[in-house]
C-alpha cells in the first residue's frame, strides 16, 4: 500500500527558510507526478507546486519563493520554502498521482515572530 509521510515542519520566524520532505513507501519508484498543497486554518486546501518528471508547475502561492525537487533514489520529494511569511502558516500536504491520488497526513508550518 502506498503511503506518504511528510516531515520538516515547525515554527520559524518571518524571512526564514524551511525544507519539507515527503517520503513515499509501498513502491519501488517515486511516482511520476507529485505535488504539495497547503491548508491554513479555516481555509480550503490550495495548490502550491507539483512535479511531473522533472517539470515543475507552480501555483499562485508557490511562485517566486517556493521550489520543489525530487530524489528518486530516496523515493522522496521536497518543498523548499524561502522568505517565509506569516500567511504561509498552514498544514502542508504532499500527494502522489497514481491510479488514485494518495495524500500524506501533513506537516504543520507556523511562521511567527
PDB file as gemmi writes it, atoms N, CA and C in Angstrom:
CRYST1    1.000    1.000    1.000  90.00  90.00  90.00 P 1                      
ATOM      1  N   UNK A   1       0.848  -1.189   0.000  1.00  0.00           N  
ATOM      2  CA  UNK A   1       0.000   0.000   0.000  1.00  0.00           C  
ATOM      3  C   UNK A   1       0.885   1.241   0.000  1.00  0.00           C  
ATOM      4  N   UNK A   2       0.548   2.174  -0.845  1.00  0.00           N  
ATOM      5  CA  UNK A   2       1.329   3.399  -0.953  1.00  0.00           C  
ATOM      6  C   UNK A   2       1.041   4.294   0.241  1.00  0.00           C  
ATOM      7  N   UNK A   3       2.098   4.801   0.842  1.00  0.00           N  
ATOM      8  CA  UNK A   3       1.967   5.750   1.944  1.00  0.00           C  
ATOM      9  C   UNK A   3       2.910   6.912   1.711  1.00  0.00           C  
ATOM     10  N   UNK A   4       2.461   8.096   2.098  1.00  0.00           N  
ATOM     11  CA  UNK A   4       3.266   9.301   2.007  1.00  0.00           C  
ATOM     12  C   UNK A   4       3.408   9.874   3.411  1.00  0.00           C  
ATOM     13  N   UNK A   5       4.614  10.198   3.785  1.00  0.00           N  
ATOM     14  CA  UNK A   5       4.859  10.771   5.106  1.00  0.00           C  
ATOM     15  C   UNK A   5       5.645  12.062   4.953  1.00  0.00           C  
ATOM     16  N   UNK A   6       5.027  13.162   5.378  1.00  0.00           N  
ATOM     17  CA  UNK A   6       5.689  14.455   5.338  1.00  0.00           C  
ATOM     18  C   UNK A   6       6.442  14.698   6.639  1.00  0.00           C  
ATOM     19  N   UNK A   7       7.480  15.486   6.548  1.00  0.00           N  
ATOM     20  CA  UNK A   7       8.226  15.891   7.737  1.00  0.00           C  
ATOM     21  C   UNK A   7       8.927  17.206   7.465  1.00  0.00           C  
ATOM     22  N   UNK A   8       9.438  17.808   8.525  1.00  0.00           N  
ATOM     23  CA  UNK A   8      10.214  19.028   8.378  1.00  0.00           C  
ATOM     24  C   UNK A   8       9.494  20.289   8.795  1.00  0.00           C  
ATOM     25  N   UNK A   9       8.232  20.174   9.167  1.00  0.00           N  
ATOM     26  CA  UNK A   9       7.505  21.353   9.603  1.00  0.00           C  
ATOM     27  C   UNK A   9       7.974  21.823  10.967  1.00  0.00           C  
ATOM     28  N   UNK A  10       7.524  22.989  11.332  1.00  0.00           N  
ATOM     29  CA  UNK A  10       7.890  23.533  12.635  1.00  0.00           C  
ATOM     30  C   UNK A  10       7.596  25.006  12.707  1.00  0.00           C  
ATOM     31  N   UNK A  11       8.142  25.631  13.740  1.00  0.00           N  
ATOM     32  CA  UNK A  11       7.964  27.059  13.959  1.00  0.00           C  
ATOM     33  C   UNK A  11       9.192  27.799  13.452  1.00  0.00           C  
ATOM     34  N   UNK A  12       8.960  28.746  12.561  1.00  0.00           N  
ATOM     35  CA  UNK A  12      10.050  29.563  12.042  1.00  0.00           C  
ATOM     36  C   UNK A  12       9.643  31.028  12.099  1.00  0.00           C  
ATOM     37  N   UNK A  13      10.639  31.912  12.025  1.00  0.00           N  
ATOM     38  CA  UNK A  13      10.371  33.342  12.047  1.00  0.00           C  
ATOM     39  C   UNK A  13      10.178  33.854  10.621  1.00  0.00           C  
ATOM     40  N   UNK A  14       9.475  34.936  10.464  1.00  0.00           N  
ATOM     41  CA  UNK A  14       9.327  35.530   9.130  1.00  0.00           C  
ATOM     42  C   UNK A  14      10.687  35.795   8.500  1.00  0.00           C  
ATOM     43  N   UNK A  15      10.798  35.484   7.214  1.00  0.00           N  
ATOM     44  CA  UNK A  15      12.038  35.671   6.494  1.00  0.00           C  
ATOM     45  C   UNK A  15      12.942  34.450   6.464  1.00  0.00           C  
ATOM     46  N   UNK A  16      12.672  33.485   7.319  1.00  0.00           N  
ATOM     47  CA  UNK A  16      13.497  32.284   7.351  1.00  0.00           C  
ATOM     48  C   UNK A  16      13.055  31.293   6.272  1.00  0.00           C  
ATOM     49  N   UNK A  17      13.862  30.236   6.140  1.00  0.00           N  
ATOM     50  CA  UNK A  17      13.585  29.189   5.159  1.00  0.00           C  
ATOM     51  C   UNK A  17      13.307  27.869   5.862  1.00  0.00           C  
ATOM     52  N   UNK A  18      12.662  26.982   5.124  1.00  0.00           N  
ATOM     53  CA  UNK A  18      12.348  25.662   5.658  1.00  0.00           C  
ATOM     54  C   UNK A  18      12.247  24.695   4.492  1.00  0.00           C  
ATOM     55  N   UNK A  19      12.692  23.473   4.712  1.00  0.00           N  
ATOM     56  CA  UNK A  19      12.552  22.449   3.675  1.00  0.00           C  
ATOM     57  C   UNK A  19      11.730  21.298   4.220  1.00  0.00           C  
ATOM     58  N   UNK A  20      10.656  20.996   3.531  1.00  0.00           N  
ATOM     59  CA  UNK A  20       9.807  19.875   3.886  1.00  0.00           C  
ATOM     60  C   UNK A  20      10.175  18.663   3.038  1.00  0.00           C  
ATOM     61  N   UNK A  21      10.000  17.505   3.629  1.00  0.00           N  
ATOM     62  CA  UNK A  21      10.256  16.253   2.920  1.00  0.00           C  
ATOM     63  C   UNK A  21       8.985  15.422   2.858  1.00  0.00           C  
ATOM     64  N   UNK A  22       8.885  14.635   1.818  1.00  0.00           N  
ATOM     65  CA  UNK A  22       7.775  13.688   1.684  1.00  0.00           C  
ATOM     66  C   UNK A  22       8.368  12.389   1.161  1.00  0.00           C  
ATOM     67  N   UNK A  23       8.303  11.359   1.978  1.00  0.00           N  
ATOM     68  CA  UNK A  23       8.848  10.060   1.606  1.00  0.00           C  
ATOM     69  C   UNK A  23       7.712   9.120   1.226  1.00  0.00           C  
ATOM     70  N   UNK A  24       7.913   8.437   0.113  1.00  0.00           N  
ATOM     71  CA  UNK A  24       6.908   7.510  -0.410  1.00  0.00           C  
ATOM     72  C   UNK A  24       7.331   6.088  -0.085  1.00  0.00           C  
ATOM     73  N   UNK A  25       6.433   5.320   0.482  1.00  0.00           N  
ATOM     74  CA  UNK A  25       6.697   3.904   0.724  1.00  0.00           C  
ATOM     75  C   UNK A  25       5.621   3.078   0.024  1.00  0.00           C  
ATOM     76  N   UNK A  26       5.902   1.794  -0.141  1.00  0.00           N  
ATOM     77  CA  UNK A  26       4.951   0.909  -0.804  1.00  0.00           C  
ATOM     78  C   UNK A  26       5.143   0.845  -2.302  1.00  0.00           C  
ATOM     79  N   UNK A  27       6.177   1.527  -2.787  1.00  0.00           N  
ATOM     80  CA  UNK A  27       6.500   1.495  -4.204  1.00  0.00           C  
ATOM     81  C   UNK A  27       8.010   1.418  -4.355  1.00  0.00           C  
ATOM     82  N   UNK A  28       8.437   0.895  -5.499  1.00  0.00           N  
ATOM     83  CA  UNK A  28       9.876   0.832  -5.753  1.00  0.00           C  
ATOM     84  C   UNK A  28      10.381   2.062  -6.478  1.00  0.00           C  
ATOM     85  N   UNK A  29       9.476   2.922  -6.914  1.00  0.00           N  
ATOM     86  CA  UNK A  29       9.892   4.140  -7.604  1.00  0.00           C  
ATOM     87  C   UNK A  29       9.016   5.301  -7.166  1.00  0.00           C  
ATOM     88  N   UNK A  30       9.588   6.492  -7.286  1.00  0.00           N  
ATOM     89  CA  UNK A  30       8.831   7.692  -6.938  1.00  0.00           C  
ATOM     90  C   UNK A  30       7.776   7.939  -8.009  1.00  0.00           C  
ATOM     91  N   UNK A  31       6.546   8.187  -7.602  1.00  0.00           N  
ATOM     92  CA  UNK A  31       5.512   8.472  -8.596  1.00  0.00           C  
ATOM     93  C   UNK A  31       5.893   9.615  -9.515  1.00  0.00           C  
ATOM     94  N   UNK A  32       5.495   9.504 -10.776  1.00  0.00           N  
ATOM     95  CA  UNK A  32       5.891  10.486 -11.783  1.00  0.00           C  
ATOM     96  C   UNK A  32       5.380  11.872 -11.424  1.00  0.00           C  
ATOM     97  N   UNK A  33       4.143  11.957 -10.976  1.00  0.00           N  
ATOM     98  CA  UNK A  33       3.535  13.238 -10.629  1.00  0.00           C  
ATOM     99  C   UNK A  33       3.268  13.299  -9.136  1.00  0.00           C  
ATOM    100  N   UNK A  34       3.883  14.282  -8.519  1.00  0.00           N  
ATOM    101  CA  UNK A  34       3.657  14.523  -7.095  1.00  0.00           C  
ATOM    102  C   UNK A  34       3.532  16.016  -6.884  1.00  0.00           C  
ATOM    103  N   UNK A  35       2.874  16.361  -5.790  1.00  0.00           N  
ATOM    104  CA  UNK A  35       2.663  17.782  -5.550  1.00  0.00           C  
ATOM    105  C   UNK A  35       2.595  18.118  -4.074  1.00  0.00           C  
ATOM    106  N   UNK A  36       2.597  19.406  -3.827  1.00  0.00           N  
ATOM    107  CA  UNK A  36       2.441  19.943  -2.482  1.00  0.00           C  
ATOM    108  C   UNK A  36       1.237  20.874  -2.465  1.00  0.00           C  
ATOM    109  N   UNK A  37       0.451  20.729  -1.414  1.00  0.00           N  
ATOM    110  CA  UNK A  37      -0.694  21.585  -1.154  1.00  0.00           C  
ATOM    111  C   UNK A  37      -0.582  22.087   0.274  1.00  0.00           C  
ATOM    112  N   UNK A  38      -1.375  23.077   0.607  1.00  0.00           N  
ATOM    113  CA  UNK A  38      -1.398  23.553   1.984  1.00  0.00           C  
ATOM    114  C   UNK A  38      -2.810  23.964   2.361  1.00  0.00           C  
ATOM    115  N   UNK A  39      -3.054  23.916   3.650  1.00  0.00           N  
ATOM    116  CA  UNK A  39      -4.358  24.317   4.154  1.00  0.00           C  
ATOM    117  C   UNK A  39      -4.164  25.110   5.429  1.00  0.00           C  
ATOM    118  N   UNK A  40      -4.538  26.362   5.368  1.00  0.00           N  
ATOM    119  CA  UNK A  40      -4.469  27.238   6.535  1.00  0.00           C  
ATOM    120  C   UNK A  40      -5.742  27.081   7.357  1.00  0.00           C  
ATOM    121  N   UNK A  41      -5.680  27.417   8.626  1.00  0.00           N  
ATOM    122  CA  UNK A  41      -6.868  27.285   9.488  1.00  0.00           C  
ATOM    123  C   UNK A  41      -8.058  28.039   8.919  1.00  0.00           C  
ATOM    124  N   UNK A  42      -9.171  27.327   8.799  1.00  0.00           N  
ATOM    125  CA  UNK A  42     -10.395  27.953   8.324  1.00  0.00           C  
ATOM    126  C   UNK A  42     -10.461  28.201   6.834  1.00  0.00           C  
ATOM    127  N   UNK A  43      -9.464  27.704   6.094  1.00  0.00           N  
ATOM    128  CA  UNK A  43      -9.437  27.929   4.648  1.00  0.00           C  
ATOM    129  C   UNK A  43      -9.404  26.609   3.900  1.00  0.00           C  
ATOM    130  N   UNK A  44      -9.659  26.682   2.607  1.00  0.00           N  
ATOM    131  CA  UNK A  44      -9.626  25.481   1.776  1.00  0.00           C  
ATOM    132  C   UNK A  44      -8.177  25.107   1.457  1.00  0.00           C  
ATOM    133  N   UNK A  45      -7.999  23.858   1.132  1.00  0.00           N  
ATOM    134  CA  UNK A  45      -6.689  23.403   0.705  1.00  0.00           C  
ATOM    135  C   UNK A  45      -6.350  24.036  -0.635  1.00  0.00           C  
ATOM    136  N   UNK A  46      -5.109  24.484  -0.791  1.00  0.00           N  
ATOM    137  CA  UNK A  46      -4.715  25.158  -2.031  1.00  0.00           C  
ATOM    138  C   UNK A  46      -3.430  24.561  -2.591  1.00  0.00           C  
ATOM    139  N   UNK A  47      -3.335  24.628  -3.887  1.00  0.00           N  
ATOM    140  CA  UNK A  47      -2.203  24.076  -4.613  1.00  0.00           C  
ATOM    141  C   UNK A  47      -0.987  24.977  -4.463  1.00  0.00           C  
ATOM    142  N   UNK A  48       0.172  24.361  -4.195  1.00  0.00           N  
ATOM    143  CA  UNK A  48       1.416  25.117  -4.071  1.00  0.00           C  
ATOM    144  C   UNK A  48       2.327  24.856  -5.265  1.00  0.00           C  
ATOM    145  N   UNK A  49       2.691  23.600  -5.468  1.00  0.00           N  
ATOM    146  CA  UNK A  49       3.622  23.263  -6.539  1.00  0.00           C  
ATOM    147  C   UNK A  49       3.525  21.773  -6.819  1.00  0.00           C  
ATOM    148  N   UNK A  50       3.849  21.371  -8.059  1.00  0.00           N  
ATOM    149  CA  UNK A  50       3.834  19.964  -8.424  1.00  0.00           C  
ATOM    150  C   UNK A  50       4.943  19.678  -9.423  1.00  0.00           C  
ATOM    151  N   UNK A  51       5.290  18.410  -9.508  1.00  0.00           N  
ATOM    152  CA  UNK A  51       6.283  17.973 -10.498  1.00  0.00           C  
ATOM    153  C   UNK A  51       5.737  16.784 -11.256  1.00  0.00           C  
ATOM    154  N   UNK A  52       5.914  16.820 -12.573  1.00  0.00           N  
ATOM    155  CA  UNK A  52       5.687  15.649 -13.420  1.00  0.00           C  
ATOM    156  C   UNK A  52       7.025  15.355 -14.063  1.00  0.00           C  
ATOM    157  N   UNK A  53       7.638  14.259 -13.647  1.00  0.00           N  
ATOM    158  CA  UNK A  53       9.006  14.021 -14.084  1.00  0.00           C  
ATOM    159  C   UNK A  53       9.890  15.100 -13.496  1.00  0.00           C  
ATOM    160  N   UNK A  54      10.570  15.838 -14.344  1.00  0.00           N  
ATOM    161  CA  UNK A  54      11.419  16.930 -13.895  1.00  0.00           C  
ATOM    162  C   UNK A  54      10.795  18.294 -14.171  1.00  0.00           C  
ATOM    163  N   UNK A  55       9.596  18.321 -14.667  1.00  0.00           N  
ATOM    164  CA  UNK A  55       8.916  19.586 -14.960  1.00  0.00           C  
ATOM    165  C   UNK A  55       8.159  20.043 -13.726  1.00  0.00           C  
ATOM    166  N   UNK A  56       8.373  21.304 -13.360  1.00  0.00           N  
ATOM    167  CA  UNK A  56       7.751  21.866 -12.164  1.00  0.00           C  
ATOM    168  C   UNK A  56       6.619  22.797 -12.565  1.00  0.00           C  
ATOM    169  N   UNK A  57       5.513  22.674 -11.882  1.00  0.00           N  
ATOM    170  CA  UNK A  57       4.351  23.530 -12.106  1.00  0.00           C  
ATOM    171  C   UNK A  57       4.058  24.272 -10.799  1.00  0.00           C  
ATOM    172  N   UNK A  58       3.962  25.588 -10.885  1.00  0.00           N  
ATOM    173  CA  UNK A  58       3.768  26.399  -9.694  1.00  0.00           C  
ATOM    174  C   UNK A  58       2.337  26.904  -9.630  1.00  0.00           C  
ATOM    175  N   UNK A  59       1.773  26.823  -8.436  1.00  0.00           N  
ATOM    176  CA  UNK A  59       0.525  27.503  -8.190  1.00  0.00           C  
ATOM    177  C   UNK A  59       0.807  28.948  -7.822  1.00  0.00           C  
ATOM    178  N   UNK A  60      -0.238  29.721  -7.729  1.00  0.00           N  
ATOM    179  CA  UNK A  60      -0.055  31.128  -7.392  1.00  0.00           C  
ATOM    180  C   UNK A  60       0.685  31.285  -6.071  1.00  0.00           C  
ATOM    181  N   UNK A  61       0.430  30.398  -5.130  1.00  0.00           N  
ATOM    182  CA  UNK A  61       1.040  30.509  -3.812  1.00  0.00           C  
ATOM    183  C   UNK A  61       2.484  30.030  -3.800  1.00  0.00           C  
ATOM    184  N   UNK A  62       2.883  29.317  -4.840  1.00  0.00           N  
ATOM    185  CA  UNK A  62       4.227  28.764  -4.852  1.00  0.00           C  
ATOM    186  C   UNK A  62       5.224  29.539  -5.683  1.00  0.00           C  
ATOM    187  N   UNK A  63       4.752  30.492  -6.455  1.00  0.00           N  
ATOM    188  CA  UNK A  63       5.649  31.203  -7.360  1.00  0.00           C  
ATOM    189  C   UNK A  63       6.595  32.116  -6.600  1.00  0.00           C  
ATOM    190  N   UNK A  64       7.858  32.084  -6.995  1.00  0.00           N  
ATOM    191  CA  UNK A  64       8.822  33.052  -6.501  1.00  0.00           C  
ATOM    192  C   UNK A  64       9.589  32.629  -5.267  1.00  0.00           C  
ATOM    193  N   UNK A  65       8.921  32.045  -4.269  1.00  0.00           N  
ATOM    194  CA  UNK A  65       9.620  31.753  -3.019  1.00  0.00           C  
ATOM    195  C   UNK A  65       9.732  30.261  -2.727  1.00  0.00           C  
ATOM    196  N   UNK A  66       8.935  29.468  -3.425  1.00  0.00           N  
ATOM    197  CA  UNK A  66       8.920  28.030  -3.146  1.00  0.00           C  
ATOM    198  C   UNK A  66       9.475  27.267  -4.346  1.00  0.00           C  
ATOM    199  N   UNK A  67      10.070  26.122  -4.054  1.00  0.00           N  
ATOM    200  CA  UNK A  67      10.544  25.266  -5.130  1.00  0.00           C  
ATOM    201  C   UNK A  67      10.420  23.808  -4.705  1.00  0.00           C  
ATOM    202  N   UNK A  68      10.363  22.950  -5.696  1.00  0.00           N  
ATOM    203  CA  UNK A  68      10.171  21.522  -5.439  1.00  0.00           C  
ATOM    204  C   UNK A  68      11.267  20.742  -6.115  1.00  0.00           C  
ATOM    205  N   UNK A  69      11.695  19.689  -5.449  1.00  0.00           N  
ATOM    206  CA  UNK A  69      12.718  18.821  -6.021  1.00  0.00           C  
ATOM    207  C   UNK A  69      12.364  17.377  -5.674  1.00  0.00           C  
ATOM    208  N   UNK A  70      12.975  16.460  -6.404  1.00  0.00           N  
ATOM    209  CA  UNK A  70      12.730  15.050  -6.140  1.00  0.00           C  
ATOM    210  C   UNK A  70      14.054  14.304  -6.088  1.00  0.00           C  
ATOM    211  N   UNK A  71      14.070  13.256  -5.290  1.00  0.00           N  
ATOM    212  CA  UNK A  71      15.228  12.370  -5.213  1.00  0.00           C  
ATOM    213  C   UNK A  71      14.690  10.962  -5.409  1.00  0.00           C  
ATOM    214  N   UNK A  72      14.789  10.478  -6.629  1.00  0.00           N  
ATOM    215  CA  UNK A  72      14.200   9.175  -6.942  1.00  0.00           C  
ATOM    216  C   UNK A  72      14.908   8.045  -6.196  1.00  0.00           C  
ATOM    217  N   UNK A  73      16.176   8.233  -5.891  1.00  0.00           N  
ATOM    218  CA  UNK A  73      16.913   7.200  -5.165  1.00  0.00           C  
ATOM    219  C   UNK A  73      16.371   7.026  -3.750  1.00  0.00           C  
ATOM    220  N   UNK A  74      15.817   8.100  -3.200  1.00  0.00           N  
ATOM    221  CA  UNK A  74      15.275   8.049  -1.848  1.00  0.00           C  
ATOM    222  C   UNK A  74      13.749   7.967  -1.835  1.00  0.00           C  
ATOM    223  N   UNK A  75      13.156   7.882  -3.016  1.00  0.00           N  
ATOM    224  CA  UNK A  75      11.689   7.883  -3.098  1.00  0.00           C  
ATOM    225  C   UNK A  75      11.096   9.063  -2.342  1.00  0.00           C  
ATOM    226  N   UNK A  76      11.636  10.232  -2.600  1.00  0.00           N  
ATOM    227  CA  UNK A  76      11.229  11.402  -1.825  1.00  0.00           C  
ATOM    228  C   UNK A  76      11.111  12.631  -2.708  1.00  0.00           C  
ATOM    229  N   UNK A  77      10.268  13.541  -2.276  1.00  0.00           N  
ATOM    230  CA  UNK A  77      10.195  14.861  -2.876  1.00  0.00           C  
ATOM    231  C   UNK A  77      10.337  15.880  -1.752  1.00  0.00           C  
ATOM    232  N   UNK A  78      10.716  17.091  -2.144  1.00  0.00           N  
ATOM    233  CA  UNK A  78      10.996  18.117  -1.159  1.00  0.00           C  
ATOM    234  C   UNK A  78      10.328  19.422  -1.568  1.00  0.00           C  
ATOM    235  N   UNK A  79       9.985  20.196  -0.574  1.00  0.00           N  
ATOM    236  CA  UNK A  79       9.466  21.540  -0.808  1.00  0.00           C  
ATOM    237  C   UNK A  79      10.389  22.516  -0.096  1.00  0.00           C  
ATOM    238  N   UNK A  80      11.091  23.314  -0.869  1.00  0.00           N  
ATOM    239  CA  UNK A  80      11.960  24.343  -0.321  1.00  0.00           C  
ATOM    240  C   UNK A  80      11.173  25.643  -0.244  1.00  0.00           C  
ATOM    241  N   UNK A  81      11.069  26.184   0.949  1.00  0.00           N  
ATOM    242  CA  UNK A  81      10.311  27.413   1.158  1.00  0.00           C  
ATOM    243  C   UNK A  81      11.247  28.489   1.676  1.00  0.00           C  
ATOM    244  N   UNK A  82      11.293  29.594   0.974  1.00  0.00           N  
ATOM    245  CA  UNK A  82      12.187  30.688   1.331  1.00  0.00           C  
ATOM    246  C   UNK A  82      11.391  31.943   1.678  1.00  0.00           C  
ATOM    247  N   UNK A  83      12.051  32.809   2.432  1.00  0.00           N  
ATOM    248  CA  UNK A  83      11.451  34.092   2.815  1.00  0.00           C  
ATOM    249  C   UNK A  83      10.012  33.875   3.302  1.00  0.00           C  
ATOM    250  N   UNK A  84       9.884  33.049   4.278  1.00  0.00           N  
ATOM    251  CA  UNK A  84       8.554  32.691   4.756  1.00  0.00           C  
ATOM    252  C   UNK A  84       7.848  33.871   5.399  1.00  0.00           C  
ATOM    253  N   UNK A  85       6.530  33.888   5.240  1.00  0.00           N  
ATOM    254  CA  UNK A  85       5.686  34.953   5.763  1.00  0.00           C  
ATOM    255  C   UNK A  85       4.639  34.349   6.697  1.00  0.00           C  
ATOM    256  N   UNK A  86       4.098  35.153   7.598  1.00  0.00           N  
ATOM    257  CA  UNK A  86       3.056  34.615   8.496  1.00  0.00           C  
ATOM    258  C   UNK A  86       1.890  33.972   7.734  1.00  0.00           C  
ATOM    259  N   UNK A  87       1.568  34.493   6.563  1.00  0.00           N  
ATOM    260  CA  UNK A  87       0.454  33.925   5.794  1.00  0.00           C  
ATOM    261  C   UNK A  87       0.792  32.578   5.170  1.00  0.00           C  
ATOM    262  N   UNK A  88       2.041  32.138   5.304  1.00  0.00           N  
ATOM    263  CA  UNK A  88       2.405  30.795   4.854  1.00  0.00           C  
ATOM    264  C   UNK A  88       2.090  29.745   5.911  1.00  0.00           C  
ATOM    265  N   UNK A  89       1.652  30.182   7.076  1.00  0.00           N  
ATOM    266  CA  UNK A  89       1.281  29.253   8.126  1.00  0.00           C  
ATOM    267  C   UNK A  89       0.155  28.351   7.665  1.00  0.00           C  
ATOM    268  N   UNK A  90       0.395  27.044   7.726  1.00  0.00           N  
ATOM    269  CA  UNK A  90      -0.583  26.080   7.227  1.00  0.00           C  
ATOM    270  C   UNK A  90      -0.082  24.673   7.506  1.00  0.00           C  
ATOM    271  N   UNK A  91      -0.959  23.717   7.306  1.00  0.00           N  
ATOM    272  CA  UNK A  91      -0.541  22.325   7.238  1.00  0.00           C  
ATOM    273  C   UNK A  91      -0.214  22.045   5.780  1.00  0.00           C  
ATOM    274  N   UNK A  92       0.964  21.515   5.541  1.00  0.00           N  
ATOM    275  CA  UNK A  92       1.429  21.230   4.197  1.00  0.00           C  
ATOM    276  C   UNK A  92       1.322  19.733   3.917  1.00  0.00           C  
ATOM    277  N   UNK A  93       0.705  19.429   2.799  1.00  0.00           N  
ATOM    278  CA  UNK A  93       0.465  18.041   2.408  1.00  0.00           C  
ATOM    279  C   UNK A  93       1.166  17.751   1.086  1.00  0.00           C  
ATOM    280  N   UNK A  94       1.694  16.542   0.970  1.00  0.00           N  
ATOM    281  CA  UNK A  94       2.149  16.113  -0.354  1.00  0.00           C  
ATOM    282  C   UNK A  94       1.153  15.088  -0.891  1.00  0.00           C  
ATOM    283  N   UNK A  95       1.099  14.987  -2.191  1.00  0.00           N  
ATOM    284  CA  UNK A  95       0.261  13.967  -2.797  1.00  0.00           C  
ATOM    285  C   UNK A  95       0.982  13.307  -3.957  1.00  0.00           C  
ATOM    286  N   UNK A  96       0.481  12.148  -4.327  1.00  0.00           N  
ATOM    287  CA  UNK A  96       1.039  11.378  -5.430  1.00  0.00           C  
ATOM    288  C   UNK A  96      -0.103  10.959  -6.342  1.00  0.00           C  
ATOM    289  N   UNK A  97       0.064  11.224  -7.615  1.00  0.00           N  
ATOM    290  CA  UNK A  97      -0.980  10.896  -8.587  1.00  0.00           C  
ATOM    291  C   UNK A  97      -0.633   9.569  -9.236  1.00  0.00           C  
ATOM    292  N   UNK A  98      -1.396   8.553  -8.868  1.00  0.00           N  
ATOM    293  CA  UNK A  98      -1.237   7.220  -9.462  1.00  0.00           C  
ATOM    294  C   UNK A  98      -2.607   6.840 -10.029  1.00  0.00           C  
ATOM    295  N   UNK A  99      -2.994   5.586  -9.894  1.00  0.00           N  
ATOM    296  CA  UNK A  99      -4.342   5.225 -10.338  1.00  0.00           C  
ATOM    297  C   UNK A  99      -5.377   6.001  -9.525  1.00  0.00           C  
ATOM    298  N   UNK A 100      -5.034   6.243  -8.294  1.00  0.00           N  
ATOM    299  CA  UNK A 100      -5.792   7.174  -7.457  1.00  0.00           C  
ATOM    300  C   UNK A 100      -4.795   8.179  -6.894  1.00  0.00           C  
ATOM    301  N   UNK A 101      -5.309   9.193  -6.258  1.00  0.00           N  
ATOM    302  CA  UNK A 101      -4.439  10.193  -5.654  1.00  0.00           C  
ATOM    303  C   UNK A 101      -4.234   9.854  -4.179  1.00  0.00           C  
ATOM    304  N   UNK A 102      -2.986   9.746  -3.788  1.00  0.00           N  
ATOM    305  CA  UNK A 102      -2.652   9.467  -2.401  1.00  0.00           C  
ATOM    306  C   UNK A 102      -2.216  10.754  -1.717  1.00  0.00           C  
ATOM    307  N   UNK A 103      -2.562  10.849  -0.439  1.00  0.00           N  
ATOM    308  CA  UNK A 103      -2.197  12.018   0.355  1.00  0.00           C  
ATOM    309  C   UNK A 103      -1.477  11.607   1.622  1.00  0.00           C  
ATOM    310  N   UNK A 104      -0.552  12.430   2.047  1.00  0.00           N  
ATOM    311  CA  UNK A 104       0.027  12.267   3.356  1.00  0.00           C  
ATOM    312  C   UNK A 104      -0.859  12.920   4.399  1.00  0.00           C  
ATOM    313  N   UNK A 105      -0.435  12.807   5.659  1.00  0.00           N  
ATOM    314  CA  UNK A 105      -1.230  13.379   6.749  1.00  0.00           C  
ATOM    315  C   UNK A 105      -0.874  14.827   7.029  1.00  0.00           C  
ATOM    316  N   UNK A 106       0.189  15.301   6.418  1.00  0.00           N  
ATOM    317  CA  UNK A 106       0.544  16.705   6.546  1.00  0.00           C  
ATOM    318  C   UNK A 106       1.552  16.993   7.633  1.00  0.00           C  
ATOM    319  N   UNK A 107       2.194  18.150   7.484  1.00  0.00           N  
ATOM    320  CA  UNK A 107       3.125  18.636   8.492  1.00  0.00           C  
ATOM    321  C   UNK A 107       2.847  20.124   8.686  1.00  0.00           C  
ATOM    322  N   UNK A 108       2.805  20.557   9.938  1.00  0.00           N  
ATOM    323  CA  UNK A 108       2.421  21.921  10.258  1.00  0.00           C  
ATOM    324  C   UNK A 108       3.614  22.861  10.174  1.00  0.00           C  
ATOM    325  N   UNK A 109       3.419  23.937   9.455  1.00  0.00           N  
ATOM    326  CA  UNK A 109       4.403  25.011   9.385  1.00  0.00           C  
ATOM    327  C   UNK A 109       3.778  26.258   9.999  1.00  0.00           C  
ATOM    328  N   UNK A 110       4.458  26.810  10.978  1.00  0.00           N  
ATOM    329  CA  UNK A 110       3.991  28.028  11.629  1.00  0.00           C  
ATOM    330  C   UNK A 110       5.049  29.103  11.464  1.00  0.00           C  
ATOM    331  N   UNK A 111       4.646  30.212  10.883  1.00  0.00           N  
ATOM    332  CA  UNK A 111       5.569  31.331  10.679  1.00  0.00           C  
ATOM    333  C   UNK A 111       5.124  32.468  11.589  1.00  0.00           C  
ATOM    334  N   UNK A 112       5.941  32.739  12.568  1.00  0.00           N  
ATOM    335  CA  UNK A 112       5.567  33.736  13.563  1.00  0.00           C  
ATOM    336  C   UNK A 112       6.800  34.298  14.239  1.00  0.00           C  
ATOM    337  N   UNK A 113       6.729  35.572  14.582  1.00  0.00           N  
ATOM    338  CA  UNK A 113       7.827  36.184  15.316  1.00  0.00           C  
ATOM    339  C   UNK A 113       7.612  36.054  16.821  1.00  0.00           C  
TER     340      UNK A 113                                                      
END                                                                             
